[in-house]
Amino acid sequence: VKTEQLKAQSYAQAALELGQGTFGEQDVINAYRGVVGLSRQEVAQYLLGRFDLEDAARIRMDAYNVVTPWQAYIQIRMRIYESILEDPLVIVKHRCPYNLDLLVWAREARYKTGLATLSRCSQAGRVLQVLDISNEFDFIATGDDVNTGKPEPEIYRLMAHELGIQPASGLVIEDSLNGVKAALAAGMGCVAATSEFTGKSVRASKLLDERWIVDNPQNLKNVVKEYIQTTDGTVNRRK
């Protein structure tokens, strides 16, 4: 699911809730593009500073039982984000058909499949339920299962361990620069399926060969097949 669009929308609406009408939703979304993939704390602190919302967020700290303005902003944003996910039509509208097609192909080819997301377990479960793919993964890891987020490699090391594979025989499909960094730090291969929010930063990093960066989602499955061929089929299959 194209969650970055939904996350951007939730950050923008939370900022508008705190703001005094001096900026619009699109202004916040444009600013969010520059911090995609950073931690929630870093994103929140940047946007609070960018739109001069720290005092407004400080007033809301007691209501959310938190001790910093950025935490209050995150709580407001999470409330909005969860309300967005309550609508199954929104989830279906923002699904990534070519990613789902890749998942179907991988399952039919008997590759082990895992989902590694820093979303909360409840949020991930909601999306999987709506798309009816809860049973299409051999293991699912969420932000509730790890102590550190991307670019730290913890979630991918956990994935390799639970799938019973050596990291080098795993291939990660990522969409953000921090995700790519996490995959490579875990010792895994990586193909980047970029979005309008992430393509520029992924390419500028030079961490991946150009052939492993997919801007057109229609090409994703073919690029993955090419990657597997270049690694002599070492990507693990299920027995």
Sequence and secondary structure as in RCSB ss.txt:
>XXXX:A:sequence
VKTEQLKAQSYAQAALELGQGTFGEQDVINAYRGVVGLSRQEVAQYLLGRFDLEDAARIRMDAYNVVTPWQAYIQ
IRMRIYESILEDPLVIVKHRCPYNLDLLVWAREARYKTGLATLSRCSQAGRVLQVLDISNEFDFIATGDDVNTGK
PEPEIYRLMAHELGIQPASGLVIEDSLNGVKAALAAGMGCVAATSEFTGKSVRASKLLDERWIVDNPQNLKNVVK
EYIQTTDGTVNRRK
>XXXX:A:secstr
  HHHHHHHHHHHHHHHHS SSS HHHHHHHHGGGTTS HHHHHHHHHHHTT HHHHHHTHHHHT SSHHHHHHH
HHHHHHHHHHT HHHHHHT  HHHHHHHHHHHHTTB  EEE  S HHHHHHHHHHHT TTS SEEE GGG SS T
TSSHHHHHHHHHHT  GGG EEEE SHHHHHHHHHTT EEEEE  TTTHHHHHHHT S GGGEESSGGGHHHHHH
HHHHHTTT S B  
